[in-house]
């Protein structure tokens, strides 16, 4: 019989209080069922910008530049501050990869390893994680494997408030991250993963996309070239001086982690950015488009729909998930999207008249945050793309009887050392402890349960969703994923195989405020 094991962690730092929606469960003592009656559409509190915001659908959609290699299989990125005009006419200071937000897109091929050298010219340490990458442990971006700025200070600033991590590998100024790319073609993304400060670092601009391709996908006839658009959706708020507003307890991001109490359930902005532009518009052909959608928001959830000016909803034909192509297309009218999730979607504008507009909207938003972006149909054109009924045949076929172990993990609020925190299995993160130890090649079933919204992400490996709430998976759970969105009070089962590399990896909530405040755990593969 499979053994059952409660996922746990250990206290490692001061855990800050919880505000917003989660206080319903933790602070007031309401049951999960009572909290569910309130049906929050998202977890977090919204910051309001202090500058005038532009009208929607005026700024052209930017498409991030593709990074050029500096040698065979080698890339170089400099992390540095820059000032950019995100809101028209308003200068904003950003932390960036190579001076842009999002950072440059890295185009790669399956099975062709690449090395990316990151140079840290920011005033704080950084860590780079390739989210969704099938990556060796020494390049996975463990939170204490820091790249220090030149001459930067040492001490507690680098290891958080939990003390020294004896396994941390710290470098100064530069670090090489090597990715084998022995994985299915998919949209991945890279972002900062520094201990205690992931959320504000991503908020300031440290995020970019990476695409893995292969010949089999290229031969499917899917929309390509100018009709394939990577879309990084993120919300932000702006202070009166044009800077990005964020409620850090320490604005320097050097010593004290966390956010003010009102925002500790998650930080939401009142401006929706796509590829770094506010509510942009894209001139499109009356043809099929492939939208590779990433939710890079810290805490905001979306429920996307595509609506024409006359109120028609267009089909969102999902062809891929976090870890690549589905076996067959799945058609949606509404598509939920949690932080860190990616969906590969085909949308057909052929039935929209020239001059017409299609708005991509967020059903979970209110006011200005209901709009995401728009497409303006500029011309009729020929379209030789297609959506084949069979997309791939290489999805893993893991079954429950294959599982060597079944584990239970709760993602919830709790108390530690007299203070509230975000906990896995009742305890916050400790980098010095292996919370789960598994053997290379083992198949496992994990049962997850949440109090409020928690997008749960596994490093290294993809997984399939087996069930939700004891019932079947939802349509958007199809395919191979690395992030599963748990709604308030919801349980889910996932199945995976820990394959490829031994070493220390992570699983955690990808509400990045939750992550910074304890909701991570170690996964040791032996």
C-alpha positions as CSV (number, residue, x, y, z in Angstrom):
1,X,0.0,0.0,0.0
2,X,1.2,3.5,-0.7
3,X,2.3,5.4,2.4
4,X,0.9,8.8,3.2
5,X,3.0,11.7,4.3
6,X,2.1,15.2,5.5
7,X,4.2,17.8,3.7
8,X,5.9,20.0,6.3
9,X,8.4,22.8,6.8
10,X,10.2,24.5,9.7
11,X,10.2,28.1,11.0
12,X,13.0,30.2,9.5
13,X,12.0,33.8,9.8
14,X,9.6,36.3,11.1
15,X,6.2,35.6,9.5
16,X,4.2,38.7,8.9
17,X,0.4,39.1,9.5
18,X,-2.3,38.4,7.1
19,X,-4.9,40.9,5.8
20,X,-7.5,40.8,3.1
21,X,-9.4,37.7,2.3
22,X,-7.4,35.2,4.3
23,X,-8.2,37.0,7.6
24,X,-11.7,35.5,7.1
25,X,-10.3,32.0,7.9
26,X,-7.3,32.6,10.1
27,X,-8.1,35.7,12.1
28,X,-11.9,35.4,12.6
29,X,-12.0,31.6,13.1
30,X,-14.6,31.1,10.4
31,X,-14.8,27.6,8.9
32,X,-13.7,27.1,5.4
33,X,-17.4,26.6,4.4
34,X,-18.4,29.9,5.9
35,X,-15.5,31.6,4.2
36,X,-16.5,30.1,0.9
37,X,-19.9,31.7,1.3
38,X,-18.2,35.0,0.7
39,X,-16.8,33.7,-2.6
40,X,-13.9,36.1,-3.1
41,X,-12.9,36.4,-6.7
42,X,-9.3,36.7,-5.8
43,X,-7.0,36.9,-2.8
44,X,-5.3,40.2,-2.1
45,X,-5.8,43.9,-1.7
46,X,-5.6,46.5,-4.5
47,X,-3.2,49.4,-4.6
48,X,-4.6,52.6,-6.3
49,X,-2.4,54.6,-8.6
50,X,-1.8,58.2,-7.7
51,X,-1.2,59.4,-11.3
52,X,-3.8,59.9,-14.1
53,X,-4.2,56.7,-16.0
54,X,-4.5,56.5,-19.8
55,X,-7.7,55.4,-21.6
56,X,-7.6,51.8,-22.7
57,X,-6.7,50.5,-26.2
58,X,-4.5,53.5,-27.2
59,X,-1.0,52.2,-26.7
60,X,0.3,49.7,-29.3
61,X,1.1,46.2,-28.0
62,X,4.9,45.8,-27.7
63,X,6.4,42.4,-28.6
64,X,9.6,41.7,-26.6
65,X,12.8,41.5,-28.6
66,X,14.3,38.1,-29.1
67,X,17.7,37.8,-27.4
68,X,20.6,37.2,-29.7
69,X,23.2,34.6,-28.7
70,X,26.7,35.7,-27.9
71,X,28.1,32.3,-29.0
72,X,26.9,28.8,-29.9
73,X,24.3,28.0,-27.2
74,X,25.3,31.0,-25.1
75,X,23.4,34.1,-24.0
76,X,24.2,37.0,-21.7
77,X,21.8,39.2,-19.8
78,X,22.6,42.2,-17.6
79,X,20.3,42.9,-14.7
80,X,20.2,46.7,-14.3
81,X,18.0,49.7,-13.4
82,X,16.5,51.8,-16.2
83,X,13.9,54.4,-16.6
84,X,11.1,53.6,-19.0
85,X,7.8,55.2,-20.1
86,X,5.1,52.6,-19.2
87,X,2.3,55.1,-18.8
88,X,2.5,57.6,-21.7
89,X,4.5,60.7,-20.7
90,X,5.3,59.2,-17.2
91,X,8.9,58.1,-16.5
92,X,9.1,55.0,-14.2
93,X,12.2,53.4,-12.7
94,X,12.4,49.7,-13.2
95,X,14.7,46.8,-12.4
96,X,15.2,44.9,-15.7
97,X,16.8,42.1,-17.7
98,X,18.8,43.9,-20.3
99,X,17.0,47.2,-19.9
100,X,13.5,46.2,-20.9
101,X,10.3,45.0,-19.2
102,X,9.5,42.3,-20.0
103,X,13.1,41.1,-20.5
104,X,14.1,39.8,-23.9
105,X,12.5,36.6,-25.1
106,X,14.9,33.6,-25.3
107,X,14.1,31.3,-28.3
108,X,15.4,27.8,-27.8
109,X,15.1,24.3,-29.3
110,X,14.2,21.1,-27.5
111,X,17.3,19.0,-26.6
112,X,19.8,21.8,-27.4
113,X,21.4,23.0,-24.1
114,X,22.0,26.7,-23.6
115,X,23.9,28.6,-21.0
116,X,22.7,32.1,-19.9
117,X,25.2,34.3,-18.1
118,X,23.5,36.8,-15.8
119,X,25.3,39.8,-14.6
120,X,23.9,41.6,-11.5
121,X,24.3,45.4,-11.7
122,X,21.4,46.0,-9.3
123,X,21.8,47.2,-5.7
124,X,20.6,43.9,-4.2
125,X,21.4,40.2,-4.6
126,X,19.3,38.3,-7.2
127,X,18.5,34.7,-8.2
128,X,17.1,33.6,-11.5
129,X,14.6,30.8,-11.8
130,X,13.5,29.4,-15.2
131,X,9.9,28.6,-14.4
132,X,8.8,25.4,-16.1
133,X,12.3,24.5,-16.9
134,X,13.5,20.9,-16.6
135,X,16.7,22.1,-15.0
136,X,19.6,20.7,-12.9
137,X,19.5,21.8,-9.3
138,X,22.6,24.0,-9.5
139,X,20.9,26.1,-12.2
140,X,17.3,26.0,-10.9
141,X,17.5,29.3,-9.0
142,X,17.3,28.1,-5.4
143,X,16.4,31.2,-3.3
144,X,19.7,31.3,-1.4
145,X,21.9,30.7,-4.4
146,X,22.5,34.4,-4.7
147,X,24.3,36.5,-7.2
148,X,25.7,39.4,-5.2
149,X,26.2,42.9,-6.6
150,X,29.9,43.8,-6.9
151,X,31.2,44.7,-3.5
152,X,27.7,44.1,-2.0
153,X,27.3,43.5,1.7
154,X,27.0,40.1,3.2
155,X,25.2,39.0,6.3
156,X,21.5,38.4,7.0
157,X,20.5,40.4,3.9
158,X,21.5,37.5,1.7
159,X,20.0,34.6,3.6
160,X,16.8,36.0,4.9
161,X,15.9,36.0,8.6
162,X,16.2,32.2,9.1
163,X,20.0,32.2,9.3
164,X,22.7,30.6,7.3
165,X,22.0,28.0,4.6
166,X,25.0,25.7,4.5
167,X,24.2,24.5,1.0
168,X,23.8,27.9,-0.6
169,X,26.1,28.6,-3.5
170,X,26.8,32.3,-3.7
171,X,28.6,34.1,-6.4
172,X,29.6,37.7,-7.0
173,X,28.5,39.8,-10.0
174,X,27.9,36.9,-12.5
175,X,26.5,33.4,-12.6
176,X,26.0,30.9,-15.4
177,X,22.7,29.1,-15.6
178,X,22.8,26.0,-17.8
179,X,19.5,24.6,-19.2
180,X,19.5,21.2,-20.9
181,X,16.1,21.8,-22.5
182,X,15.4,18.1,-22.5
183,X,11.7,18.8,-22.3
184,X,8.5,19.3,-24.4
185,X,8.2,22.5,-26.3
186,X,6.4,25.2,-24.2
187,X,6.3,28.8,-23.1
188,X,8.5,29.1,-20.0
189,X,9.4,32.3,-18.1
190,X,12.4,33.5,-16.1
191,X,12.1,35.7,-13.0
192,X,13.8,36.6,-9.8
193,X,13.6,34.1,-7.0
194,X,15.6,35.7,-4.2
195,X,14.8,34.5,-0.7
196,X,12.1,36.7,1.0
197,X,12.1,39.3,-1.9
198,X,10.7,37.5,-4.9
199,X,7.4,39.5,-5.0
200,X,8.8,43.1,-5.0
201,X,11.6,42.1,-7.4
202,X,9.2,40.7,-10.0
203,X,6.9,43.8,-9.4
204,X,9.9,46.1,-10.2
205,X,10.4,44.3,-13.6
206,X,12.5,41.2,-13.2
207,X,10.5,38.8,-15.5
208,X,11.0,37.6,-19.1
209,X,9.8,34.8,-21.4
210,X,11.6,31.8,-22.9
211,X,10.1,29.6,-25.7
212,X,11.1,26.0,-26.3
213,X,10.3,24.7,-29.8
214,X,10.7,21.5,-31.7
215,X,10.3,20.2,-35.2
216,X,7.1,18.2,-34.5
217,X,5.3,21.3,-33.3
218,X,6.6,23.4,-36.2
219,X,5.0,20.9,-38.6
220,X,1.5,21.2,-37.2
221,X,0.6,24.2,-39.2
222,X,-0.4,26.4,-36.2
223,X,-0.4,30.2,-36.6
224,X,3.2,31.4,-36.7
225,X,5.4,34.4,-37.3
226,X,3.5,37.7,-36.8
227,X,0.4,35.7,-35.9
228,X,2.1,34.1,-32.8
229,X,2.1,36.5,-29.9
230,X,3.6,36.0,-26.5
231,X,1.5,37.9,-24.0
232,X,2.8,38.6,-20.5
233,X,-0.1,39.9,-18.4
234,X,0.8,41.7,-15.1
235,X,-0.9,44.3,-12.9
236,X,0.9,47.2,-11.4
237,X,0.1,50.5,-9.5
238,X,1.9,53.8,-9.9
239,X,2.9,56.4,-7.2
240,X,2.6,60.1,-7.7
241,X,6.1,60.5,-9.0
242,X,5.6,57.8,-11.6
243,X,7.4,55.0,-9.7
244,X,5.9,51.6,-9.2
245,X,4.0,51.7,-5.9
246,X,4.5,48.6,-3.7
247,X,3.9,48.3,0.1
248,X,7.3,46.9,1.1
249,X,8.2,47.2,4.8
250,X,11.7,48.0,3.5
251,X,11.8,50.0,0.3
252,X,15.4,49.2,-0.3
253,X,14.7,45.4,-0.4
254,X,17.8,44.8,1.6
255,X,17.0,43.9,5.2
256,X,13.3,43.5,6.2
257,X,11.1,41.3,4.0
258,X,7.3,41.6,3.7
259,X,4.6,44.0,3.0
260,X,2.3,46.1,5.2
261,X,-0.5,44.3,6.9
262,X,-3.3,45.3,4.5
263,X,-1.5,43.7,1.6
264,X,-0.1,40.5,3.1
265,X,-2.8,38.4,1.4
266,X,-1.4,39.5,-1.9
267,X,-0.7,42.8,-3.8
268,X,-3.0,43.8,-6.7
269,X,-2.5,46.7,-9.0
270,X,-5.1,48.9,-10.7
271,X,-3.3,49.0,-14.1
272,X,-3.3,45.9,-16.4
273,X,-0.1,45.7,-18.4
274,X,0.4,43.3,-21.4
275,X,4.1,43.0,-22.4
276,X,4.7,46.1,-20.2
277,X,2.1,48.4,-21.9
278,X,-1.2,49.5,-20.2
279,X,-4.3,48.1,-21.8
280,X,-2.7,47.9,-25.3
281,X,-4.2,47.4,-28.7
282,X,-2.8,45.2,-31.5
283,X,-3.7,45.6,-35.2
284,X,-4.5,42.1,-36.4
285,X,-5.4,40.3,-39.6
286,X,-8.8,38.6,-39.9
287,X,-7.2,35.3,-39.4
288,X,-6.2,32.8,-36.7
289,X,-3.7,33.9,-34.0
290,X,-1.7,31.9,-31.5
291,X,-1.7,33.7,-28.1
292,X,0.9,32.4,-25.7
293,X,-0.5,33.8,-22.5
294,X,1.4,34.1,-19.2
295,X,0.0,35.5,-16.0
296,X,3.0,37.2,-14.4
297,X,1.0,39.0,-11.8
298,X,2.0,38.7,-8.1
299,X,-1.5,37.7,-6.9
300,X,-4.2,38.7,-9.4
301,X,-6.3,36.0,-11.0
302,X,-8.0,36.4,-14.3
303,X,-11.0,34.9,-16.1
304,X,-10.4,35.7,-19.7
305,X,-13.0,36.2,-22.5
306,X,-12.7,37.6,-26.0
307,X,-15.7,39.8,-26.8
308,X,-16.5,41.7,-30.0
309,X,-18.0,45.2,-30.1
310,X,-21.4,43.7,-30.7
311,X,-21.1,41.5,-27.6
312,X,-20.2,38.1,-29.3
313,X,-17.8,35.9,-27.4
314,X,-15.2,34.3,-29.6
315,X,-13.9,30.8,-28.9
316,X,-10.6,30.5,-27.0
317,X,-9.3,27.2,-28.4
318,X,-6.7,25.9,-25.9
319,X,-3.9,24.0,-27.6
320,X,-1.3,24.0,-24.8
321,X,-0.8,24.3,-21.0
322,X,2.2,25.2,-18.8
323,X,4.3,22.3,-20.1
324,X,3.4,22.2,-23.7
325,X,0.8,20.9,-26.2
326,X,-2.4,19.1,-25.2
327,X,-3.3,15.8,-26.8
328,X,-6.3,17.6,-28.5
329,X,-7.7,21.1,-28.6
330,X,-10.1,22.2,-25.8
331,X,-12.6,25.0,-26.6
332,X,-13.4,27.6,-23.9
333,X,-15.5,30.8,-23.8
334,X,-14.1,31.7,-20.3
335,X,-10.5,30.7,-19.4
336,X,-9.3,31.1,-15.7
337,X,-5.7,32.1,-15.3
338,X,-3.9,32.0,-12.0
339,X,-0.5,33.6,-11.2
340,X,2.3,31.8,-13.1
341,X,0.0,29.7,-15.3
342,X,0.4,29.7,-19.0
343,X,-2.2,28.9,-21.7
344,X,-1.5,28.4,-25.4
345,X,-4.7,29.6,-27.2
346,X,-5.9,30.0,-30.8
347,X,-8.4,32.7,-31.5
348,X,-9.9,33.2,-35.0
349,X,-10.7,36.7,-36.0
350,X,-12.0,35.6,-39.5
351,X,-15.6,36.5,-38.6
352,X,-14.8,40.0,-37.3
353,X,-15.3,42.8,-39.9
354,X,-12.4,45.0,-40.9
355,X,-12.3,47.9,-38.5
356,X,-14.0,45.8,-35.8
357,X,-12.5,45.3,-32.4
358,X,-12.2,42.3,-30.0
359,X,-11.5,43.0,-26.4
360,X,-9.7,40.6,-24.1
361,X,-11.5,41.0,-20.8
362,X,-11.1,39.8,-17.2
363,X,-14.4,38.7,-15.8
364,X,-12.9,38.8,-12.3
365,X,-11.9,42.5,-12.6
366,X,-13.8,45.5,-11.6
367,X,-13.7,49.0,-13.1
368,X,-10.6,49.5,-15.2
369,X,-9.2,46.0,-14.3
370,X,-12.0,44.3,-16.3
371,X,-10.2,45.2,-19.5
372,X,-6.9,43.5,-20.5
373,X,-6.2,44.5,-24.1
374,X,-7.8,44.7,-27.5
375,X,-7.3,43.6,-31.1
376,X,-8.4,45.9,-33.9
377,X,-9.0,44.0,-37.2
378,X,-7.0,45.9,-39.8
379,X,-7.4,43.8,-43.0
380,X,-8.9,40.7,-44.6
381,X,-6.3,38.2,-45.6
382,X,-5.6,34.6,-46.6
383,X,-4.9,32.2,-43.8
384,X,-3.3,28.8,-44.3
385,X,-2.9,27.9,-40.6
386,X,-4.9,25.1,-39.0
387,X,-5.7,23.6,-35.6
388,X,-5.3,19.8,-36.1
389,X,-7.5,17.5,-34.1
390,X,-4.5,15.7,-32.7
391,X,-1.8,17.9,-31.3
392,X,0.7,15.5,-29.7
393,X,1.0,11.9,-28.6
394,X,3.8,12.2,-26.0
395,X,1.9,13.1,-22.9
396,X,2.8,10.9,-19.9
397,X,0.2,8.2,-19.0
398,X,0.9,8.0,-15.3
399,X,-1.9,6.2,-13.4
400,X,-2.8,6.0,-9.7
401,X,-1.5,2.4,-9.4
402,X,1.9,3.6,-10.5
403,X,2.3,5.8,-7.5
404,X,4.9,4.8,-4.9
405,X,3.7,7.4,-2.4
406,X,0.6,9.5,-1.8
407,X,1.2,12.7,0.1
408,X,-1.1,15.3,1.6
409,X,-0.3,19.0,1.7
410,X,-2.4,21.8,3.2
411,X,-1.9,25.4,2.0
412,X,-3.4,27.7,4.6
413,X,-3.0,30.4,7.1
414,X,-1.7,29.6,10.6
415,X,0.3,30.8,13.5
416,X,4.0,30.3,14.2
417,X,5.9,31.9,17.1
418,X,2.7,33.9,18.0
419,X,2.3,35.4,14.6
420,X,0.2,34.6,11.6
421,X,1.8,33.3,8.4
422,X,1.4,31.4,5.2
423,X,2.1,27.7,5.8
424,X,2.5,24.4,4.1
425,X,1.5,21.5,6.3
426,X,1.3,23.9,9.3
427,X,4.8,25.2,9.2
428,X,6.7,27.9,7.2
429,X,9.8,27.3,5.1
430,X,13.2,26.4,6.3
431,X,16.0,26.1,3.7
432,X,17.9,23.7,5.9
433,X,15.3,20.9,6.0
434,X,14.2,18.5,3.3
435,X,10.4,18.5,3.7
436,X,9.9,15.8,1.1
437,X,12.4,13.2,0.1
438,X,11.7,11.1,-3.0
439,X,13.7,8.8,-5.3
440,X,14.6,9.7,-8.8
441,X,12.1,8.1,-11.1
442,X,9.3,7.6,-8.6
443,X,5.7,8.4,-9.4
444,X,3.7,10.1,-6.7
445,X,0.2,11.4,-6.1
446,X,-0.1,14.6,-4.1
447,X,-3.3,15.7,-2.5
448,X,-3.5,19.5,-2.1
449,X,-6.0,21.5,-0.1
450,X,-6.3,25.3,0.2
451,X,-8.1,27.8,2.5
452,X,-8.0,30.7,-0.1
453,X,-6.6,31.0,-3.6
454,X,-3.2,29.3,-3.8
455,X,-1.5,28.6,-7.2
456,X,0.8,25.7,-6.3
457,X,4.0,25.4,-8.4
458,X,6.4,22.4,-8.6
459,X,9.9,23.0,-9.7
460,X,11.7,20.6,-12.1
461,X,8.7,18.5,-13.1
462,X,5.3,18.7,-14.8
463,X,2.2,17.0,-13.5
464,X,-1.3,16.0,-14.5
465,X,-4.4,17.0,-12.5
466,X,-6.3,13.9,-11.5
467,X,-9.2,15.4,-9.6
468,X,-10.8,18.5,-8.1
469,X,-12.9,18.3,-5.0
470,X,-13.3,14.6,-5.4
471,X,-14.7,15.1,-8.9
472,X,-13.1,15.2,-12.4
473,X,-10.6,17.8,-13.4
474,X,-11.9,21.0,-15.0
475,X,-11.5,21.5,-18.8
476,X,-8.7,24.0,-18.3
477,X,-6.8,21.4,-16.3
478,X,-6.0,19.4,-19.4
479,X,-2.4,18.6,-20.4
480,X,0.8,18.7,-18.5
481,X,1.1,21.5,-16.0
482,X,3.6,22.9,-13.4
483,X,1.1,25.2,-11.6
484,X,-2.3,24.3,-10.4
485,X,-4.8,26.9,-9.2
486,X,-6.6,26.0,-5.9
487,X,-9.7,28.0,-5.3
488,X,-10.9,28.9,-1.8
489,X,-11.6,25.7,0.1
490,X,-10.8,23.5,-2.8
491,X,-8.8,20.3,-2.9
492,X,-7.0,18.7,-5.9
493,X,-5.0,15.7,-6.7
494,X,-2.0,15.7,-9.0
495,X,0.3,13.0,-10.3
496,X,3.9,13.3,-11.4
497,X,7.1,11.5,-11.9
498,X,10.3,13.0,-10.4
499,X,12.7,12.4,-13.3
500,X,15.9,13.9,-14.7
501,X,18.0,15.3,-11.9
502,X,18.8,14.7,-8.3
503,X,19.2,17.5,-5.8
504,X,17.3,20.1,-3.9
505,X,14.2,21.7,-5.5
506,X,11.1,23.6,-4.3
507,X,7.4,23.6,-4.3
508,X,5.5,26.6,-3.2
509,X,2.5,29.0,-3.7
510,X,3.0,31.3,-6.6
511,X,1.1,34.1,-5.0
512,X,4.5,35.7,-4.5
513,X,3.6,37.6,-1.3
514,X,2.6,34.2,0.2
515,X,5.8,32.7,-1.1
516,X,7.9,35.4,0.5
517,X,6.1,35.0,3.8
518,X,6.8,31.3,4.3
519,X,4.7,29.3,1.8
520,X,7.5,27.2,0.3
521,X,8.9,23.7,1.0
522,X,11.9,21.7,0.0
523,X,11.8,18.7,-2.3
524,X,14.9,16.5,-2.1
525,X,15.3,14.0,-5.0
526,X,17.9,11.2,-4.2
